[in-house]
């Protein structure tokens, strides 16, 4: 795992401790990604003799970034991106432009709504990207890392993402600090 990714993920996790907030992020991130690529799938492009749309061209740099941060997680996101790009191409070929833009608007509102509700209601703090805009790119990595951990893979990520045991989170007990017993002198 890339050391930079490890540091970024550790910082990102501090904003995503509540399981319900994490669940909201799964839906929010997928909705926002699909909303971003849907209108881009309307723009045809011919590059190096290949017919494509603007969507995969615009997604490519961020996919390379995710692969550079962590090859396994980046490859899994690449697979998910291919599925979403295919779904966007399907929608573009079967829906009117008005329907496409309407779906995009609904997805944007829903995606942002999931993020805001997750942070305000469940996490009770502002979204991570308010303090660090680069966290916008870490959301998909975080969601995929959580999936890997849930499936029993990547214990190295689990050490960063999983919450610390309750005692470690609370710190030392005030009772033990106030009532420490001096050891008896040995005779």
C-alpha positions in Angstrom: 0.0 0.0 0.0 1.2 3.4 -0.9 2.4 5.4 2.2 0.6 8.6 0.9 -2.6 6.6 0.5 -2.2 5.2 4.0 -1.9 8.7 5.5 -4.8 10.1 3.5 -7.0 7.1 4.4 -6.2 7.5 8.1 -7.2 11.1 7.9 -10.4 10.4 5.9 -11.4 7.6 8.4 -11.6 10.2 11.2 -14.6 11.8 9.4 -16.3 8.4 8.7 -16.6 6.4 12.0 -20.3 5.9 12.1 -21.5 2.8 10.2 -24.7 4.5 8.9 -22.7 7.4 7.6 -20.5 4.9 5.7 -23.5 3.2 4.3 -24.9 6.6 3.1 -21.6 7.2 1.4 -21.8 4.0 -0.6 -25.1 5.2 -2.2 -24.0 8.8 -2.4 -20.7 8.1 -4.1 -22.2 5.8 -6.7 -25.0 8.3 -7.4 -22.5 11.2 -7.8 -20.1 9.2 -10.0 -23.0 8.0 -12.3 -24.4 11.6 -12.4 -20.9 12.8 -13.5 -20.5 10.3 -16.3 -24.0 10.3 -17.6 -24.0 13.6 -19.4 -20.4 13.0 -20.5 -21.6 9.9 -22.2 -23.6 12.1 -24.6 -20.5 13.6 -26.2 -19.0 11.3 -28.9 -15.2 11.3 -29.4 -13.0 9.5 -31.9 -9.5 9.0 -30.5 -6.9 7.0 -32.3 -9.5 5.4 -34.5 -11.6 4.3 -31.5 -15.2 5.6 -31.2 -15.9 6.5 -27.5 -17.5 9.2 -25.5 -16.1 11.9 -23.3 -17.0 9.9 -20.2 -14.1 7.3 -20.2 -11.6 10.0 -21.3 -12.5 12.2 -18.3 -12.6 9.2 -15.9 -9.2 7.9 -17.0 -7.0 10.3 -15.0 -8.7 9.6 -11.7 -8.6 5.8 -12.4 -4.9 6.1 -12.9 -4.6 8.0 -9.7 -6.6 5.3 -7.8 -4.5 2.6 -9.3 -1.3 4.5 -8.2 -2.6 4.8 -4.7 -3.4 1.1 -4.3 -3.3 -1.4 -7.2 -5.9 -3.8 -5.8 -8.4 -1.3 -4.7 -7.8 0.8 -7.9 -8.4 -2.3 -10.0 -11.7 -3.0 -8.2 -12.8 0.6 -8.8 -11.8 0.2 -12.4 -14.1 -2.8 -12.7 -17.0 -0.8 -11.0 -16.2 2.2 -13.3 -16.5 0.0 -16.4 -19.9 -1.3 -15.2 -21.1 2.2 -14.5 -19.7 3.5 -17.9 -21.5 0.7 -19.6 -24.8 1.5 -17.8 -24.4 5.2 -18.7 -23.9 4.2 -22.4 -27.0 2.1 -22.2 -29.1 4.9 -20.7 -27.8 7.4 -23.3 -28.8 5.0 -26.1 -32.3 4.4 -24.7 -33.4 7.6 -23.2 -34.1 11.1 -24.5 -31.9 14.0 -23.6 -34.5 15.4 -21.3 -34.8 12.1 -19.4 -31.0 11.9 -19.2 -30.6 15.4 -17.7 -33.5 14.7 -15.3 -31.9 11.5 -14.1 -28.6 13.4 -13.7 -30.3 16.1 -11.6 -32.0 13.6 -9.4 -28.8 11.6 -8.9 -26.9 14.8 -8.0 -29.5 15.8 -5.4 -29.7 12.2 -4.0 -25.9 11.8 -3.9 -25.3 15.1 -2.1 -28.3 14.4 0.2 -26.8 11.0 1.2 -23.5 12.7 2.0 -25.0 15.6 3.9 -27.4 13.4 5.9 -24.6 10.9 6.6 -22.4 13.6 8.1 -24.9 15.8 9.8 -27.3 13.2 11.2 -25.0 10.2 11.9 -21.5 11.5 12.1 -22.4 15.0 13.6 -19.6 16.7 11.9 -18.8 18.4 8.6 -17.8 16.4 5.5 -14.1 15.6 5.2 -13.8 17.4 1.9 -14.6 20.7 3.6 -11.3 20.5 5.5 -9.4 18.8 2.7 -10.8 18.9 -0.9 -8.6 16.0 -2.0 -10.9 13.8 0.1 -13.4 14.0 -2.7 -11.1 11.5 -4.6 -10.7 9.3 -1.5 -14.4 8.5 -1.1 -14.5 5.7 -3.7 -11.2 4.3 -2.3 -12.7 4.2 1.2 -15.9 2.5 0.1 -14.0 -0.1 -1.9 -11.5 -0.6 1.0 -14.5 -1.2 3.4 -15.9 -3.8 0.9 -12.5 -5.6 0.8 -12.4 -5.7 4.6 -16.0 -7.0 4.8 -15.0 -9.8 2.4 -12.0 -10.7 4.6 -9.3 -9.2 2.4 -6.7 -6.6 3.2 -6.0 -6.7 6.9 -3.5 -3.9 6.4 -6.5 -1.7 5.5 -8.5 -3.0 8.4 -5.9 -1.8 10.8 -6.4 1.7 9.5 -10.1 1.7 8.9 -11.6 -0.4 11.7 -12.5 1.5 14.9 -10.2 1.1 17.8 -11.4 -1.0 20.7 -13.7 1.0 23.1 -11.1 1.2 25.9 -8.5 2.7 23.6 -11.0 5.3 22.3 -12.1 6.4 25.7 -8.6 6.7 27.2 -7.7 6.0 30.8 -10.5 5.9 33.3 -10.7 8.8 35.7 -11.4 6.3 38.5 -8.1 4.5 38.0 -6.2 7.8 37.9 -7.8 9.1 41.1 -7.6 5.9 43.1 -4.3 4.5 42.2 -2.9 2.3 45.0 0.7 2.5 45.9 2.4 -0.9 46.0 3.2 -2.2 49.5 6.8 -2.1 50.5 8.5 -5.5 50.4 9.9 -6.8 53.7 
